[in-house]
Amino acid sequence: MRNCWPLLVLALVLAGCPLPNHRLALRIRDDVPETHEGLSLAWYQTVGVELEPGNQVQLVHNGHVFDILEQEIRAARSSIHILVYIWRAGDPSDRLIKALRERHPGVACRILVDPLGSMRFQADVGPELVAAGCEVRVFRPLRGTIASFNLKRLQSRLHRKLAVRDGVSGLTGGWGIWKSWEGNGKKPGEWRDANIWVQGPAVRGIQLAFAQNWQEAGGGMLPDEAFPDPIPPSGEARAGFVTHTGAPVLTNAERMTLLAIASAKKRLWISNSYFIPTGPIQDMLIAKAKAGVDVRVLTPGRHHDIPPVHEGQRATYARLLENGVRIWEYEISMMHSKTLLVDDRLSMVGSTNLDPLAFSAEEGSLVVDDATLASQLAVAFEEDMRHSVEIRWDSWRRRGLFKRLSERVTVLFGKYL
């Protein structure tokens, strides 16, 4: 036993050393290539997803998401798959159920929801979908989870939002099927959200994400026609769908975000509804701001749907503001978007929030290398800023002690959820 002490001391010393591969030292240290092929390879090395050419993409804002969902349902010829965190009874649900009832004969309908977000789904919505001929499943039911006090399983929710038509077109973003997503995001009860529709080879990754979650929920293998190969090219955009799930040390969500930030050379504009970034993400945002990149963050303001998270996000402001990151809060409704814009080409739209709970959930984002989409996302971001208030460092640092303490308590609590 006495001879083991040197090894034990060495282990303790090494545990506290900032070794090159220590998780807290994660950074994308190399310059990210700017060529289409080099950028695609960087994404493949970091998150295992290439940015494939041949995709048509379209931004879908706010209540227009229900128009696209209905169009996809009615256009389906072999299958329609919908996976969503929130599906609750109401007008949007009724509209989509009607379209599903009227879909073309022989079109398979598979629906997967998360029970935590979709309250009363099994009583109010599920039976109608079954009556419409859909196979309906619930992801990681809560009954056994709550009874066993399995907090980790309770956290590990299905937060993705996906719709896939015939394996060739798909929709993702922050949308849910409920009244909050109606309208145009400019009234308190109408959430501001961003989504993206895609047709082309990148849809295969979205369909794969659905298939994997569907299997875990007890569903069978999807048939061959759900994965057409090859998927014909439909546009000029390069794109890939990045999925991520909970991990004990480092998630794909963090890898994805860090790589996107590292790619910025002129502009980095982030919209995120639950913005409590990790230390490494904060470090890279600050490094980019100090290098002269225009770093802007748009977050929810006074209409936040979860007030403690709003306090937690504000606890991150001081360090970022002091070091050159600019922050705005959306003032006219709940800002629910999860987008990221890099320079004039790279865009990211999906379900991924930047808070501790999101890194425990099933998430997904479409990454797009396309100048036209980047320009459209920039216009939308600038429009959102017109309805927002900039938080300035000179006034922020004078906020009261009680406010600072409440923010810190929220962040500490979030770390252990």
N, C-alpha and C positions, 0 to 999 in steps of 0.2 A: 504493500500500500504506500509506503514511504517513497518508493521509486516512481509513483504515479504523479507526485506533486508537480514536478517540472512540466509535465504535459498539461496538467490542469491549469497551471498559471499561464502557460503559453496560450491555451484555448481561451481563457478569459481575456487576455491581452488582445488577441486577434479579434475577439468578438466586438471589442470596442474600437477597433481601428477602421478608418475609412478606406478599406481595400478597393482596388479598381472595380471589382465586380459587386461591391456592396449595393444592396437595393436602393439605399438612399442616395447613392452616387449616380443613379441612372441618368444619363444625358445622351442625346444624339450629338456626338461631338464632331462628326465629319460634316463637311459641306454636302447638302443634299443636291444631287445632280438636277440640272434644269431641263435636259432633253426629255422628250416623252418616254423614251426607252429607259433612260437612267432613273427617272422618277418612279417608273413602274417597278423597276428592280429594287429600288429603295423600299417601296411599300411591301414587295414580296419578302424581302429579307427581314423586315420588322414585324409584320403581322400576317405573313403568309398569303397575301392577296395581291394579284397583279391588276393593273389598270388596263383593262382590255379595250381595244378600239371597237368601233361599230355600234355605239349606243346613241339613241335619241333620248334626251332628257327634258323635263319641264318642271319648273317650280310650281307648286300648288299651295296657295295661301289660304288660311282660315277656312271659312265654310265651303269654299270651292272643292274641298276634299270630298264632300259627299256627292258632288256632281261626277267626279272622276271615279269614285267607288261604284256608283250606279252604272256609269258607262262601261266599266270593266265587267261587271256582273252580266249586263245585257249583251256584251260582245263575246262572252266566253263560249267556246265550242266544245271543250273537253273537260276543263276543271276551273273552279274558282276556290282559292284558299285565302282565308282571312284569319290573321293572328293579331290579337289586340289586348292591351292591358285593361282598358276601360270600355265596356259595352253595357250600357244601361238603357232602360225603357225610356221612350220618348219619341219625338218626331223623327230625328235622324234614324233611329232604329227601325221605326215603322216603314220609313221610305226604303231602306235597304232590304228589309224582309219582304216587302212587296216585289222588289226587283228579283229577289231570289226565287220567289214563288213563280214568277213569270219567265225565268231563265229558259234557255233552249233545252229541249228534251235531251236527256242523256248526259248533261253536264254534271259532273261530280262536284259536290259542295262540301268542303271540310272547314269547320270553324273551331278555333282554339282560343280560349280566353284565360286570363288570370283571375282567380276568385277574389283576391284582395281588392283589385281595382274595379272589378265588375260585380259590385254589390247587388244582391238579389237577382243576379243573372239567371240562376237555375230555376227560380220561381217565375220571373216576369218575362224573360226573353228566350231562354233555352227551348221551352216547349214549342214556341212558335217556329223556331228554326228547324226543329225536328219535324214538325208538321209540314214545313216547306221542303222536306226531303234532304236536309243537311245532316251530316255526321258531326256531332257536337261533342267537344271534350273540354275538360277543365284541367289546367296545369297545376301540379303540386297542390292538391286540395288542402284546405286549412284545418279540417276537423282533427286529424291526428297530430298535426303540427302544433296547434294550440294546446291540445291535451298533454303533449309531451314536453311542453315549454322549450321546443326546439327553435330558439331565436334565430340561429343561422339559416335554417330552412325558411323561416318566416320572412327574413330579409331577401332571400334569393328568389325574387319574383320574376315573372315573365313581363318585362317592360318594353319589349320590341313591339312595333306596330308595322305589320306587313300585310299586303294583299298581292296575290299573284294570280294572273290570268293565263291559263293554257301554257304556263312555263315560259312565256315569251315577253310578258310585260308585268311590271310590279310597281308598288307604291310603298313608300316608307316615310318616316318623319315623326312628328310629335303628336299626331292626331289620335283622337279617341272617338267612339261612337256615343255621343251624348250632347246635350244642349250647349255645353260650354264651347263647342267647336263650331257653332252656327255663327253667322254674321261675318263682320270684317275686322274684329279685334280692336274696335275703337269705342266700345262701351264697356262698363265694368263687368257685365255678365258674359261678354263675348271674348274669349281668349284669343290672343295674338299667337299664331303658330305658323310654322313653315314645314312643308313636306315636299317630296320630290317623286315624280313619276318617271319611270325608265322603261325603255323597250330596247332589247338587244342582249348581247352575251352576258352582261353583268347580272341579268335576272337569274341566271343559274345559281349564283351565290345566295340570292334572296330565297329561292325555292329550297335550297339546301338547308338554310336556317329554319324554315318552316318544317321541313321533313324531320330534322333532328328533334325539335321541340315536340312535334306530333308523335314521334315514336316514344319519347319519354312519358307522354300523357296516355300511352296505351294504344295509340293508333298504329295501323299497319304500314308497311312499306308503300310508298307512292308508286303508281304504275309507270311504265316506260315513257308513256306520252307526257308525263309531267316534267320530264327532262329531255326535251328535244335536242338533238345533237347532229349537226351544229345548229345554234340559234342564228338565223340570218341577220346580217348587219342591218341596222335601221337608221344610223346617223353617224356623226363625226366624233362624238365625245368618247373619251377613254374613261372607264369607270370600273369600280370594284366595290363589292359589299363586304364590309368588315364586321364580323360578329365578335362578341365578347361575353364572357360569363365570369362569375366570381372566381378569384384565385387568392391563395394565402399571402402571396408576396407582391406579384406584379400582374396586372390584367392587360388584356389586349386594348381595353379602352384607354389606359394610360399610355401604352406604346403608340397607339394611333394618334393621340393628342400631342404627345411629345414630338413625333415625326412631323406632324402638320405644322407645329410651331417652329421646328427647326428649319422647315422649308422656306420660311418667310424671309424676304430680303428687302421689301419695301412696305408691305402692308399686311397686317394681321388683325382682322375684325372678327370678334367672337360674340355670338348671341347665345346665352345659356340660361335656362330657367331656374336651375338650382346650382349656383356657382360657389362651390367651396373647394377650390383646387388644392391638390396635394402640394407638398413642399417643392418637389422637383418641377412640377408644372409652373408654380409661381416663380421659381428660379429662372426658368427658361423664358417666361414672359418678360421678366425684368431684364434679362440679358439682351433680349431682342430690342426692348425699348431703349436701353443704353447704347445699342449699336445703331440707333437711328431709325428703326422700323416704327411705322405708325401703328402702335398697339392700342386697340380700343376694345372694351368689353361692355356689352349691353345686357343688363340683368333686369328682373322684375323690380318694381317699386312698391308703392303703397297698396297695390291690389294683389299682393302675393297670396296664393291659396294656402300656404303653410307658414304662418308668421315666425315660428322658431327658426326655420331655414333662412328666412329673410334676415333675421338677426345674425345667424351664422355666416351668411355670405358677406355681411357688412364687416365682420371681424377680419376678413382678408383684405379689406380695402386699404388700410393704412400703409402696409408695406408696399403694396402695388402702386398706390398713388405717389408715395414718397419717391419712388424710383422710376417714375415716368410713364406708367401705364395709365391710360385715360379710361374712366368708367362712367357710364350713363345708367340711369334707372328709368324704365318705361312707366309712364304715369297714368295712362288712361284705361288700362285693363291688365289682366294677368298676362305677362309675356312668357309664353311656353315654348318658344323656338329653341332648337339645338343646332346651330349652324356655325360654320367656321369658314372664313374666306382668307386665302393666302395670295397676295400679290394680284396678278391679273389672270390667273388660270385655274388655281386649285380651289375647289369647294368641297364642303362636307356638310351633309344634311342627314339627320337621323333621330334616334331616340335617346342618345347618350347624354346624360347630365354629367356635370363635373362636381359631384359631391360624393361623400363616402358610401352612401346607400346605393348609388348608381353603379359603383364598382363591385357590388355584390350581386347585381341583377343580370338577367339575360338582356343584352342590348344589341343594337346594330346601327350602322351608319353607311350611307353611300358616299364614297369618295369619287370625285369627278375632276378630271383634267380637261377643261374646256373653257376657252376665253369667253364665249357667249354667255354660258351659265354664270360665270364669275361676274360678268358685267351686270347681269340681272340681279344677282344676289347683292351686289354693291348698291344698286338703286334701292332695293328693298330695305337694306340696312340704313341708308341715309334717310329714307322715309320714316323708319322707326325712330331715328334720332330726333326727328322734328317733333315727336310726341314724347320726348324723354327729357330728363334733367341731368346735366352733367354734375357729378360729384367732384368737387375741387379740393385739392390737398390743403390749401391755406385755411379753408373753413372746416374741413373734416377733422383736422387734428385738434380743433378746439372743442370737440364734443365732450359731454360730461363724463365723469367717472362711472356713474351708474350704467350709462349706455355701453361703455367699454366692457364693464364686467359682465353684463347680460350677453353681449356678443361672444365673449370668451367662453362662458359657461355653455352656450349652445354648441360651439365648435368642439369643446372637450367631450360633451355628451355624444355628439355625432360620431366621434372617433371610435366609440365603444359600442355603437349600435350594431 
